[in-house]
Amino acid sequence: MNLFDILGPVMVGPSSSHTAGAVRIGYVARKLLGEEPRKAEIFLHGSFATTGAGHGTDKALIAGLLGMQPDDMRIAHSFELAGLEFSFGSVILRDVHPNTALLRLSGESGRGLEIIASSLGGGRIKVVEIDGIQSGFTAEAPTLIVHNLDQPGLVAEVTALLFQQSINIATMQLYRNQRGGTAVMIIETDQPISQAAVAAFDNIQGIVKVNYLD
């Protein structure tokens, strides 16, 4: 634990969990989509659903989708600034933190994304599901998310490419929906990954799409 864990994030209030964390969820969802969002269906679970309106959780999520950070003074006006179609609802999810949101996004090219993410307090978040596949990362380090077919050799090819770029792996998580189905590799690294290196993963047969969070 360090001083910033005790003091909390630099943010526009009122709540680090319901406001700052919600901004980060929206921002990470935008980065995972990889393009400008044009439509967002957002469903709030637990405390987000019951007390989120009073803490500006809805405005904070939209602010993050617009690319704002938790200390942006425009967060309270995000609805007016939004250039996207959005809606809110409530949902009951199983085995998740009380401050959790489900986001279904469509981008300007038609690209889609569905994520479930939780606000853990102090502005920290955890992405627990991507496109229906379990995950578990905080986006606090450079993070590579590789969607791939569940077939032999792909993990070795991905890690070999990182080795060629002198990228050290800090953590690696593997998930799949079923044997031989679709899978996700979530790799946190010690160094940033160049855009050229990220693009190179698309040339590996069996990889469906790649997202990168710097």
C-alpha positions in Angstrom: 0.0 0.0 0.0 1.2 3.5 -0.8 0.2 7.1 -0.1 -2.1 7.2 -3.1 -4.0 4.1 -2.0 -4.8 5.9 1.3 -5.7 9.3 -0.2 -7.6 8.0 -3.2 -7.6 9.3 -6.8 -7.6 12.9 -8.0 -11.2 13.1 -9.0 -14.4 15.0 -9.4 -16.7 13.7 -6.6 -18.7 12.8 -4.8 -17.6 9.1 -4.7 -14.4 7.3 -5.6 -16.3 4.1 -6.2 -19.5 5.4 -7.7 -18.0 8.3 -9.7 -14.3 7.9 -10.3 -14.5 4.1 -10.7 -17.5 4.5 -13.0 -15.5 6.9 -15.2 -12.7 4.4 -15.4 -15.1 1.6 -16.4 -16.4 3.7 -19.2 -12.9 4.8 -20.3 -11.6 1.2 -20.3 -14.7 0.0 -22.3 -14.0 2.7 -24.9 -10.3 1.6 -25.2 -11.4 -2.1 -25.5 -13.9 -1.2 -28.2 -11.0 0.4 -30.1 -13.0 3.1 -31.8 -15.5 5.9 -31.1 -18.6 4.5 -29.5 -21.9 5.3 -31.2 -24.4 3.4 -29.1 -24.2 2.2 -25.5 -26.7 0.1 -23.6 -25.7 0.2 -19.9 -27.2 -1.9 -17.1 -26.4 -1.2 -13.4 -26.2 -3.9 -10.7 -26.4 -3.7 -7.0 -25.4 -0.5 -5.3 -24.8 1.1 -8.8 -28.4 0.5 -9.5 -29.9 1.6 -6.2 -27.7 4.6 -5.3 -25.8 5.4 -8.5 -28.1 8.2 -9.6 -27.3 10.3 -6.5 -23.6 9.8 -7.0 -23.6 10.6 -10.7 -22.7 7.0 -11.8 -24.7 7.3 -15.0 -23.0 10.6 -16.0 -19.6 9.2 -15.0 -20.0 6.1 -17.2 -20.9 8.2 -20.2 -18.0 10.6 -19.4 -15.6 7.6 -19.5 -17.0 6.5 -22.9 -16.3 10.0 -24.2 -12.7 9.6 -23.1 -12.8 11.7 -20.0 -10.7 11.0 -16.9 -11.9 11.0 -13.3 -10.7 14.6 -12.7 -12.4 16.1 -15.7 -14.7 19.0 -14.7 -17.1 18.2 -17.6 -18.3 14.8 -16.1 -21.5 16.4 -14.7 -22.3 17.6 -18.2 -21.5 14.4 -20.1 -25.1 13.7 -21.2 -25.2 17.1 -23.0 -21.7 16.5 -24.5 -22.4 12.9 -25.6 -22.3 12.3 -29.4 -23.7 8.8 -28.9 -27.0 7.1 -28.3 -27.3 5.7 -24.8 -29.7 4.1 -22.5 -29.7 2.8 -18.9 -31.4 -0.1 -17.1 -30.9 -2.4 -14.1 -29.7 -6.0 -14.0 -29.1 -8.6 -11.4 -25.7 -10.4 -11.9 -24.3 -13.3 -10.0 -21.0 -13.5 -8.1 -19.9 -9.9 -8.8 -19.1 -6.8 -6.7 -22.1 -4.6 -5.7 -20.7 -1.8 -7.8 -20.9 -3.4 -11.2 -22.0 -2.4 -14.7 -22.7 -4.3 -17.9 -22.0 -2.3 -21.0 -23.0 -3.2 -24.6 -21.3 -1.0 -27.1 -21.4 -0.4 -30.8 -18.7 1.6 -32.6 -18.6 3.8 -35.6 -17.6 0.9 -37.9 -20.2 -1.4 -36.4 -17.8 -3.2 -34.1 -19.4 -4.4 -30.9 -18.3 -5.1 -27.4 -19.9 -6.4 -24.2 -18.1 -6.1 -20.9 -18.9 -6.5 -17.2 -16.8 -4.4 -14.9 -16.8 -3.6 -11.2 -15.7 -0.6 -9.2 -13.6 -1.8 -6.2 -13.2 1.5 -4.3 -10.6 4.2 -4.5 -11.1 4.6 -8.2 -9.9 1.0 -8.9 -11.8 -1.3 -11.2 -11.8 -4.9 -12.4 -13.1 -6.1 -15.7 -14.7 -9.5 -15.0 -16.1 -10.5 -18.4 -15.5 -9.6 -22.0 -17.9 -10.7 -24.8 -19.3 -13.5 -22.6 -15.9 -14.9 -21.5 -14.6 -14.6 -18.0 -11.7 -12.3 -17.4 -10.1 -10.6 -14.4 -7.8 -7.6 -14.9 -7.6 -4.1 -13.4 -6.1 -2.1 -16.4 -3.5 -0.7 -14.1 -0.6 -1.9 -16.2 -0.1 -2.2 -20.0 -2.6 -5.0 -20.9 -3.0 -7.1 -24.0 -6.3 -8.8 -24.6 -6.1 -11.5 -27.3 -9.3 -13.1 -28.5 -8.5 -16.4 -30.2 -9.7 -19.8 -31.2 -9.0 -22.5 -28.5 -6.3 -24.4 -30.4 -2.8 -25.6 -29.6 0.2 -23.4 -30.2 -1.4 -19.9 -30.0 -0.1 -19.1 -26.5 3.4 -20.0 -27.6 3.1 -17.8 -30.7 1.9 -14.8 -28.8 4.5 -15.1 -26.1 7.3 -15.6 -28.7 6.2 -12.4 -30.4 6.4 -10.5 -27.1 9.9 -12.0 -26.5 11.0 -10.7 -29.9 9.9 -7.2 -28.8 11.8 -7.5 -25.5 8.5 -7.3 -23.6 8.4 -8.9 -20.2 5.2 -10.6 -19.1 4.1 -9.6 -15.6 0.9 -11.7 -15.4 -1.0 -13.9 -17.8 -4.5 -15.3 -17.5 -6.2 -17.7 -19.9 -10.0 -18.2 -20.3 -12.2 -20.1 -22.7 -15.9 -20.6 -23.1 -15.6 -24.3 -23.9 -13.0 -26.8 -25.2 -12.2 -26.0 -28.8 -14.4 -22.8 -28.7 -13.2 -19.3 -28.3 -10.7 -18.1 -25.7 -9.1 -15.0 -24.3 -5.5 -14.4 -23.2 -5.1 -11.4 -20.8 -1.4 -10.4 -20.6 -0.1 -7.6 -18.3 3.4 -6.5 -19.2 6.2 -4.5 -17.6 6.7 -2.4 -20.7 4.4 -0.6 -23.2 3.7 -2.5 -26.4 4.1 -0.6 -29.6 1.2 -0.3 -32.1 3.3 -2.1 -34.7 3.7 -5.0 -32.3 0.0 -5.1 -31.5 -0.9 -5.0 -35.2 1.5 -8.0 -35.8 -0.8 -10.3 -33.7 -3.5 -10.0 -36.3 -1.2 -11.9 -38.7 -1.3 -15.0 -36.5 -3.8 -17.6 -37.7 -6.4 -18.3 -35.1 -6.4 -14.9 -33.5 -9.8 -13.2 -33.8 -9.1 -9.7 -32.5 -6.6 -7.9 -30.2 -7.2 -5.1 -27.8 -4.5 -3.2 -26.0 -4.7 -0.9 -23.0 -1.7 1.3 -22.3 
